[in-house]
């Protein structure tokens, strides 16, 4: 990890500027549209051209940032603040066409690949889940095939449909077919609801992906699920993708394809607090659709998830640095 940012690249001080003031960046991080030398770059992906039902995820990054002013950088009983451990900036949004899936995918991939040439990792705020394919392509260039921890109500390993090659139900199928993912080191958690066909999960399972349904997750609990993930992932570089609809819509109604019967926000956050035991190399939080939100609770949860992932990155890489010194 790099040293904590010096004055001039620090977050806006909430003791001086009220948290509702100034242009909103994620957790009031400095805005840097040409970031270099950072541990994690926060990047928005305002796009919903791959959505199959409710639209509106294109507005997700803006609302997540707006609500993120609530979040401080120091967690209760966690010691140093996350931004005392790692250097982070907000790089704004990728400019994505709303009219063409292929152009949007190529643009996102090119932008994310460029970020990783000068920075260690990114946290992408979506936007619909189709763009996780662009993220996987980008991290593959740096790390080769990666392990994946995928939290979602849906497996997203479906084929193309209605002329949409890159819709939000396809990214992990493409990722497996393109060799971006180690399927034997991929865990999908929270899967539930209805599928177009009885064999909709056969593709993932047939390639060795470990699917943990919402019911199994409830039985395992966060600790049991974390042990399962650890056994599958080990020390491999792991990409963590969180579709906000993994959470029961009682806690996250603002999403495109809500599915009742999911874990609570507390259960999902408890699981994410174990990600620092792994070797995370990139993250996304996708599918927030503010048009269907109530009192901003889905955006607030997405903010909390993003903050947690940043802290877990700091924890994982602080641990790695200690190991390298011994």
MOSULLIN-V254205 format. One record per residue. RES is the residue in three letters. SS is DSSP state (alpha for helix, beta for strand, coil for the rest). PHI is phi in radians with two decimals (* if undefined). OMEGA is omega in degrees with one decimal (none if undefined). Layout:
{{RES;SS;PHI;OMEGA} {RES;SS;PHI;OMEGA}}
This chain:
{{UNK;coil;*;175.7} {UNK;coil;-1.41;175.6} {UNK;coil;-1.19;178.2} {UNK;coil;-1.02;-176.3} {UNK;coil;-1.06;177.9} {UNK;coil;-1.46;179.1} {UNK;coil;-1.01;-173.6} {UNK;coil;1.88;173.7} {UNK;coil;-2.23;178.8} {UNK;coil;-1.39;175.5} {UNK;coil;-1.15;173.4} {UNK;coil;-1.09;-176.3} {UNK;coil;-1.41;-177.8} {UNK;coil;-1.27;173.7} {UNK;coil;-1.38;179.5} {UNK;coil;-1.90;-177.5} {UNK;coil;-1.94;-179.9} {UNK;coil;-0.96;-172.5} {UNK;coil;-1.16;177.9} {UNK;coil;-1.63;-177.3} {UNK;coil;-1.71;176.9} {UNK;coil;1.26;177.0} {UNK;coil;-1.17;-175.6} {UNK;coil;-1.34;166.5} {UNK;coil;-2.04;-177.3} {UNK;alpha;-1.15;-179.4} {UNK;alpha;0.94;177.3} {UNK;alpha;1.09;175.4} {UNK;coil;-1.21;175.2} {UNK;coil;-1.14;176.7} {UNK;beta;-1.53;179.7} {UNK;coil;-2.47;-175.8} {UNK;coil;-1.43;175.0} {UNK;coil;-2.32;-170.7} {UNK;coil;-1.30;177.9} {UNK;coil;-2.55;173.8} {UNK;coil;1.34;-179.8} {UNK;coil;-1.72;173.2} {UNK;coil;-1.29;178.3} {UNK;beta;-2.39;173.8} {UNK;beta;-1.90;173.9} {UNK;beta;-1.50;-176.8} {UNK;beta;-2.38;178.9} {UNK;beta;-1.55;177.5} {UNK;beta;-2.27;-175.3} {UNK;coil;-1.36;-172.6} {UNK;coil;-2.74;173.0} {UNK;coil;-2.47;178.9} {UNK;coil;-1.26;177.1} {UNK;coil;-1.87;-176.5} {UNK;coil;-1.39;-175.7} {UNK;coil;-1.81;-179.0} {UNK;coil;-2.43;-179.4} {UNK;coil;-1.30;174.0} {UNK;coil;-1.46;172.2} {UNK;coil;2.03;-179.3} {UNK;alpha;-1.16;176.7} {UNK;alpha;-1.09;179.4} {UNK;alpha;-1.61;-176.6} {UNK;alpha;-1.04;-176.8} {UNK;alpha;-1.00;-179.1} {UNK;alpha;-1.13;-178.1} {UNK;alpha;-1.26;177.1} {UNK;alpha;-1.06;178.9} {UNK;alpha;-1.10;-178.7} {UNK;alpha;-1.05;-178.8} {UNK;alpha;-1.36;-174.2} {UNK;alpha;-1.25;173.6} {UNK;alpha;-1.08;177.3} {UNK;alpha;-1.20;-166.3} {UNK;coil;-1.64;172.2} {UNK;coil;-1.47;-177.9} {UNK;coil;-1.64;-177.2} {UNK;coil;-2.07;178.4} {UNK;coil;-1.39;-179.6} {UNK;coil;-1.09;177.6} {UNK;coil;1.04;-179.2} {UNK;coil;-2.02;179.9} {UNK;coil;1.44;-175.3} {UNK;coil;-1.05;175.4} {UNK;coil;-1.21;-175.6} {UNK;alpha;-1.04;-176.7} {UNK;alpha;-1.49;166.2} {UNK;alpha;-1.52;-177.1} {UNK;alpha;-1.84;-178.7} {UNK;coil;-2.35;178.5} {UNK;coil;-1.72;-178.2} {UNK;beta;-2.34;171.1} {UNK;beta;-2.43;171.4} {UNK;beta;-1.81;-176.9} {UNK;beta;-1.72;-179.6} {UNK;beta;1.34;-175.2} {UNK;beta;-1.97;166.7} {UNK;coil;-1.40;177.9} {UNK;coil;-1.43;-172.8} {UNK;coil;-2.03;177.7} {UNK;coil;-1.16;175.6} {UNK;coil;-1.49;-168.6} {UNK;coil;-1.88;-172.7} {UNK;coil;-2.54;-177.7} {UNK;alpha;-1.07;-176.2} {UNK;alpha;-1.16;178.8} {UNK;alpha;-1.15;179.0} {UNK;alpha;-1.06;-179.6} {UNK;alpha;-1.12;179.9} {UNK;alpha;-1.10;-179.9} {UNK;alpha;-1.12;-179.6} {UNK;alpha;-1.10;179.7} {UNK;alpha;-1.07;-179.1} {UNK;alpha;-1.09;-178.3} {UNK;alpha;-1.16;-177.7} {UNK;alpha;-1.19;176.2} {UNK;alpha;-1.07;177.6} {UNK;alpha;-1.10;177.9} {UNK;alpha;-1.03;-175.5} {UNK;alpha;-1.31;174.7} {UNK;alpha;-1.29;-175.3} {UNK;alpha;-2.10;-177.8} {UNK;coil;-2.48;-172.6} {UNK;coil;-1.38;-173.8} {UNK;beta;-2.76;174.7} {UNK;beta;-2.36;169.1} {UNK;beta;-2.06;-178.4} {UNK;beta;-1.64;176.9} {UNK;beta;-1.84;-178.3} {UNK;beta;-1.66;13.7} {UNK;coil;1.32;-178.9} {UNK;coil;-1.45;-167.8} {UNK;alpha;-1.28;179.3} {UNK;alpha;-1.02;-174.9} {UNK;alpha;-1.30;172.3} {UNK;alpha;-1.09;174.9} {UNK;alpha;-1.07;177.3} {UNK;alpha;-1.06;178.7} {UNK;alpha;-1.13;179.4} {UNK;alpha;-1.12;176.7} {UNK;alpha;-1.10;-179.2} {UNK;alpha;-1.18;-178.7} {UNK;alpha;-1.21;177.7} {UNK;alpha;-1.09;178.8} {UNK;alpha;-1.09;-179.1} {UNK;alpha;-1.59;-168.5} {UNK;alpha;-2.11;-171.9} {UNK;coil;1.29;-179.4} {UNK;coil;-1.06;-173.8} {UNK;beta;-2.01;166.2} {UNK;beta;-1.28;-178.9} {UNK;beta;-2.39;166.3} {UNK;beta;-1.93;-171.0} {UNK;beta;-2.16;177.2} {UNK;beta;-1.78;-171.1} {UNK;coil;-2.98;169.1} {UNK;coil;-1.38;-173.2} {UNK;coil;-2.26;-177.2} {UNK;coil;-1.28;179.8} {UNK;coil;0.98;175.0} {UNK;coil;-2.08;-178.8} {UNK;coil;-1.50;173.4} {UNK;coil;-1.39;175.4} {UNK;coil;-1.07;177.6} {UNK;beta;-2.65;177.7} {UNK;coil;0.83;178.3} {UNK;coil;1.38;-178.3} {UNK;beta;-1.73;180.0} {UNK;coil;-1.20;-176.6} {UNK;coil;-2.04;174.1} {UNK;coil;-1.55;-170.9} {UNK;coil;-1.31;174.0} {UNK;coil;-1.74;-173.2} {UNK;coil;-2.01;-163.6} {UNK;alpha;-1.03;-175.1} {UNK;alpha;-1.44;170.4} {UNK;alpha;-1.13;176.0} {UNK;alpha;-1.03;-178.3} {UNK;alpha;-1.07;177.1} {UNK;alpha;-1.22;-177.0} {UNK;alpha;-1.13;-179.9} {UNK;coil;-1.51;179.4} {UNK;coil;1.30;-179.4} {UNK;coil;-1.41;-172.1} {UNK;beta;-2.04;166.2} {UNK;beta;-1.57;-172.7} {UNK;beta;-1.08;178.2} {UNK;beta;-1.22;178.0} {UNK;beta;-1.99;178.1} {UNK;beta;-2.04;177.7} {UNK;beta;-2.18;176.1} {UNK;beta;-1.94;-174.4} {UNK;beta;-2.12;175.4} {UNK;beta;1.68;-173.5} {UNK;beta;-1.13;-176.2} {UNK;coil;-2.96;171.3} {UNK;coil;1.48;-173.6} {UNK;coil;-1.98;179.4} {UNK;coil;-2.17;-179.0} {UNK;coil;-1.08;-177.2} {UNK;coil;-2.40;179.0} {UNK;coil;-1.09;-177.5} {UNK;coil;-1.72;-172.4} {UNK;coil;-1.12;179.8} {UNK;coil;-1.71;-176.3} {UNK;alpha;-1.12;-178.7} {UNK;alpha;-1.05;-178.4} {UNK;alpha;-1.11;-178.5} {UNK;alpha;-1.10;179.9} {UNK;alpha;-1.15;177.3} {UNK;coil;-1.73;175.0} {UNK;coil;1.63;177.8} {UNK;coil;-1.22;177.4} {UNK;beta;-1.57;178.6} {UNK;beta;-1.73;174.8} {UNK;beta;-1.92;-179.5} {UNK;beta;-1.18;178.9} {UNK;alpha;-1.05;179.3} {UNK;alpha;-1.16;178.8} {UNK;alpha;-1.17;177.1} {UNK;alpha;-1.03;179.2} {UNK;alpha;-1.10;179.3} {UNK;alpha;-1.28;-178.2} {UNK;alpha;-1.23;-170.3} {UNK;alpha;1.30;-176.9} {UNK;alpha;-1.09;-177.9} {UNK;alpha;-1.15;179.1} {UNK;alpha;-1.15;177.8} {UNK;alpha;-1.13;179.1} {UNK;alpha;-1.12;177.9} {UNK;alpha;-1.13;178.2} {UNK;alpha;-1.06;179.0} {UNK;alpha;-1.07;-179.1} {UNK;alpha;-1.03;178.9} {UNK;alpha;-1.14;-179.2} {UNK;alpha;-1.38;-169.7} {UNK;alpha;-1.56;-178.0} {UNK;coil;1.04;-178.3} {UNK;coil;-1.72;-179.4} {UNK;coil;-1.13;170.7} {UNK;beta;-1.07;-172.9} {UNK;beta;-2.20;174.4} {UNK;beta;-1.74;-176.9} {UNK;beta;-1.96;-178.1} {UNK;beta;-2.10;-178.2} {UNK;beta;-2.05;168.4} {UNK;beta;-1.51;-173.7} {UNK;alpha;-1.07;179.9} {UNK;alpha;-1.33;170.3} {UNK;alpha;-1.07;-179.4} {UNK;beta;-1.40;177.4} {UNK;coil;-0.94;-177.6} {UNK;coil;-1.10;171.2} {UNK;coil;-1.09;-179.2} {UNK;coil;-1.83;-176.9} {UNK;coil;-2.53;-177.9} {UNK;coil;-1.30;-173.0} {UNK;coil;-1.48;180.0} {UNK;beta;-2.64;-171.0} {UNK;coil;-1.38;-177.6} {UNK;coil;-2.34;-177.4} {UNK;coil;-1.15;-178.9} {UNK;coil;-2.39;179.4} {UNK;coil;-1.06;176.2} {UNK;coil;1.65;-178.2} {UNK;coil;-1.63;177.7} {UNK;beta;-1.19;177.4} {UNK;coil;-1.38;176.5} {UNK;alpha;-1.07;-179.9} {UNK;alpha;-1.11;179.5} {UNK;alpha;-1.13;178.8} {UNK;alpha;-1.15;179.3} {UNK;alpha;-1.13;177.8} {UNK;alpha;-1.08;177.7} {UNK;alpha;-1.15;-178.0} {UNK;alpha;-1.13;178.0} {UNK;coil;-1.21;177.5} {UNK;coil;-1.72;-176.7} {UNK;alpha;-1.10;177.8} {UNK;alpha;-1.14;174.5} {UNK;alpha;-1.36;-178.1} {UNK;coil;-1.77;178.4} {UNK;beta;-2.14;-175.7} {UNK;beta;-1.24;-179.0} {UNK;beta;-2.23;178.1} {UNK;beta;3.06;-173.3} {UNK;beta;-2.56;163.4} {UNK;beta;-2.57;173.3} {UNK;beta;-2.26;-166.3} {UNK;beta;-2.14;167.5} {UNK;coil;1.27;171.2} {UNK;beta;-1.37;179.0} {UNK;coil;-2.07;-175.4} {UNK;alpha;-1.03;-178.8} {UNK;alpha;-1.04;-178.0} {UNK;alpha;-1.93;-178.2} {UNK;coil;-1.49;177.1} {UNK;coil;-2.20;178.5} {UNK;coil;1.00;177.1} {UNK;coil;1.24;-171.7} {UNK;alpha;-1.19;178.6} {UNK;alpha;-1.24;177.7} {UNK;alpha;-1.14;176.8} {UNK;alpha;-1.08;178.9} {UNK;alpha;-1.13;178.1} {UNK;alpha;-1.06;176.0} {UNK;alpha;-1.08;-179.9} {UNK;alpha;-1.10;177.8} {UNK;alpha;-1.12;178.1} {UNK;alpha;-1.05;178.4} {UNK;alpha;-1.09;179.2} {UNK;alpha;-1.10;-179.7} {UNK;alpha;-1.13;176.1} {UNK;alpha;-1.09;179.4} {UNK;alpha;-1.13;-179.7} {UNK;alpha;-1.17;174.1} {UNK;alpha;-1.08;179.4} {UNK;alpha;-1.05;-178.8} {UNK;alpha;-1.11;-178.3} {UNK;alpha;-1.11;-174.9} {UNK;alpha;-1.44;170.4} {UNK;alpha;-1.17;177.1} {UNK;alpha;-1.10;179.9} {UNK;alpha;-1.12;179.2} {UNK;alpha;-1.11;178.4} {UNK;alpha;-1.14;178.6} {UNK;alpha;-1.12;-179.3} {UNK;alpha;-1.21;-179.7} {UNK;alpha;-1.40;-177.2} {UNK;coil;-1.67;none}}
